[in-house]
Amino acid sequence: MAEEKQNITIACNASGQPYPSITWLKSVGSLPRERAKVKNGALTIYDVTRNDGGIYICKANNMLGSASAMSLVVTFPPLRFKVIPPKEVTPDRFGSTILLPCSSESDLRTKITWTKDGKSSLPADTYFLPNGTMVLLSIKKTHVGTYTCRVTNALSTIEARVKINSPRIVGTSCSVIRKYVGMVNGNYVIDPDGEGGLAPFTVFCDMTDKSGVGVTVISHDSESRTHVNGYADRGTYSRDIQYTGASLSQLASLASVSLHCEQFIKYECFASVLLSPHWGDPYGWWVSRDSTKMTYWGGASISRKCACGMTNSCANSGFGCNCDKNDYVWREDSGLLTDKTKLPVKQLRFGDASGHGQEGYHTLGKLKCYGTA
């Protein structure tokens, strides 16, 4: 950083008849001739150095006599930074600690103050070291902004600014991020298996769902209600699920660090059998992330049953799903899949929807994981 050059001017006025001439000299040493100029009796010294300090004598002379006056010049080196903070900092993650150094060089007593976005109020978990360094503990969303270090002495003020950005990698899941960003919904980058493992990926964090625990939400290409028609044999209809921005391995790592995961699944049927053993092998099923054929439906945990089969409330009490009544009435089986060791759903399979009075619609919800395992 280039230093600003300083000039000083010392006035000297005299009167008399005849009008006196004015000359300058220094009590110890000599004037810096190459940097000194006298105009209208005033002495100007350009590009002042520390050696220019001392007593300067102004002499007024005419043929009748002379007079003199003295002026004391005290020089101080310019106030300057010894250590300044970087212009921009991007933390690796929320919860980390940032040190912002700020110290100066001056022969005079200095005062260091910090502001954030032009205001004197600073975030919580902020403290200062004796040398002026500001420490931001446990970085949160509230720490993001522009900070100014201002150093002042009796003669001048200097400033340095640093911008604190949001971290690029913010935590293992939205439930972890929630502690640092509060109730702010949005897209965040997560790294469930930590540095050096699978690549981080972007997710949507719903910070208000599930009583504000911080829900990691993963979208996919099969969320809309989709018609199943023209597939008679068991499982001949097949739909592979492609998740947005993440592989099944990355989603498995998310499930492992989460306390709960869930995914809504629904099948609307018209004379289209789903799981019932009364009709032999299942006509429909879902495939887990590890490619296992899963023969229970949302809301159940027992093979060949749907949610109504767990409560004995199906359309036909002798069946485990509403769709298995197979009575040419539009029915529905739906609920949440909650075994996080099997989620997310990798594939959907259906049959008994030949198009001759038999059809169905499937709907698969987003993957949602929350809590810290």
Secondary structure as UniProt FT lines:
FT   STRAND          8..10
FT   STRAND          21..26
FT   HELIX           33..35
FT   STRAND          36..39
FT   TURN            40..41
FT   STRAND          42..45
FT   HELIX           50..52
FT   STRAND          54..62
FT   TURN            63..64
FT   STRAND          65..73
FT   STRAND          80..83
FT   STRAND          88..89
FT   TURN            94..95
FT   STRAND          98..100
FT   STRAND          103..105
FT   STRAND          111..116
FT   TURN            117..118
FT   STRAND          126..128
FT   TURN            130..131
FT   STRAND          134..136
FT   HELIX           141..143
FT   STRAND          145..152
FT   STRAND          157..164
FT   HELIX           174..181
FT   TURN            182..183
FT   STRAND          186..190
FT   TURN            192..193
FT   TURN            195..196
FT   STRAND          201..206
FT   HELIX           209..212
FT   STRAND          215..218
FT   TURN            221..222
FT   STRAND          226..228
FT   TURN            234..235
FT   STRAND          237..240
FT   TURN            244..245
FT   HELIX           248..257
FT   STRAND          258..270
FT   HELIX           277..279
FT   STRAND          285..287
FT   TURN            289..290
FT   STRAND          293..294
FT   TURN            298..299
FT   TURN            303..304
FT   HELIX           307..310
FT   TURN            311..312
FT   TURN            317..318
FT   HELIX           323..325
FT   STRAND          331..337
FT   TURN            340..342
FT   STRAND          347..350
FT   STRAND          359..372
//
